[in-house]
Amino acid sequence: MKLAVVGFGNAGGKIADRIVEYETKTERSLCQFTAVVNSARIDLQKLSYVPQRHQVLVGQTDERSKGHGAGADPDLGAELTRQDLSEVQRILDNVPLHDVDAFLVIAGLGGGTGSGGGPVFAEALGERYGEPVYGLGVLPSSDEGGRASLNAARSIRSFVDATDATIAFDNDAWREGTQSIESGYEQTNLEIAKRVVALLAPGEYDGSPVSENAMDSSDVKRTLSVGGVATVAYAEASLESETQRQRGLLGRLRNDEDPGREREGAATKVHGLVRRAARSRLTCPADIASAERAVVVVSGPPSELSQKGLVRARKWLESQIDSVEVLAGDDPRPAADRLRATVLLANATDVPRIDALQTQAVDARENIEAQAAERETAISELVTDPDDELDPI
């Protein structure tokens, strides 16, 4: 799939930057265009891979921002984006629309610019272009506080409404307890980049062998066309020692002696890896049985791939989600050092983290309103004499 990627806000910009970095290092072909939009000038200066000409600062003439961010206020982030929407859309003049299959808008949903501006921009993209617009929304970790939960609960609803489908990533499920906040987010950004590239890059010609069972962009589009919230599963395994030996002539001769045994071993490994992926940490934990459709992509050296294993994995996943809408393909990568399985689960409806987020958000809003009322009373009592005999000037 050929993508035009736009990162919104601090988290969205960092993730977009990391996707370009990972894509470059792994010699993949995915992003035909990448841009970043932010209301904080300092955050744009942290990027290394997105070209400066594709970086847009919104709100720099607005008195409430002046290039210093939206202050974790999604309503302000949305307003700043609407005000400068023509400026943001101007950079899209450089998008090679003839070579783009979809747009991907990435945003952290706990702050201000991404949670507020991301859905606004995604909606504008859908109205202006005919290609699908997908969202990648990052849910805040619980230690980011009630305000972040409130922002995310409001934003996820807007994101789902504004996009053809939204892939959710839960920071709570990925942050290691021993990591600092900064190093934890750096690691999760890498994990997001790996999954986006592993899922969406296959099927594009980049010099690697072309598989007869390759995953095409139309397969991903069909799967995500059901909308709602999607989550991605991922697992990887080391290569068989025999695969390493195949790089030499003696290894190839040995492999020819009993190819049936090798294929059966590969089938078992591929099937097992897909099952492990679906049962391991998803980008956002969900009951896989609640998904409506799915896509499976297995990537690695050709000798490690197996059509039989893919068929078994597809049938197993069909039984798990009770649907025949499961597609599977492989992605031959001769130079790969691991076997990787990626599973996209579309329109999952049993997502405990989002349910919990809504509850936390309601509690946070009530606490914020109660505290505001108490504070207003306290201020009035502070500046008023005991018998209220003095008139203000």
Protein Blocks (a to p, Z undefined) as FASTA:
>chain_A
ZZddddedjklmmmmmmmmmmmmmnopafblcdcdddfbfklmmmpcklcfklcccehkl
gmklnonajhhpaklmmmmmmmmmmmmmmmmmmpcfklcfbdcddddfkbmmlmmmmmmm
mmmmmmmpmbdcddddddddfknojklmmmmmmmmmmmmmmpmbdcdddfklmmcfkbcf
klmmmmmmmmmmmmmmmmmmgopaehiacdfkbccfklmmmmmmngpjdddddddddddf
klmmmmpmklmmmmmmmmmlmmmmmmmmmmmmmmmmmmmccfbdcdfklpmbdcdddedd
fklgcfklmmmmmmmmmmmnopabbccdddddfkbcbdcdddddehiabdfklmmmmmmm
mmmmmmmmmmmmmmmmmmmmmmpcfklpaccZZ
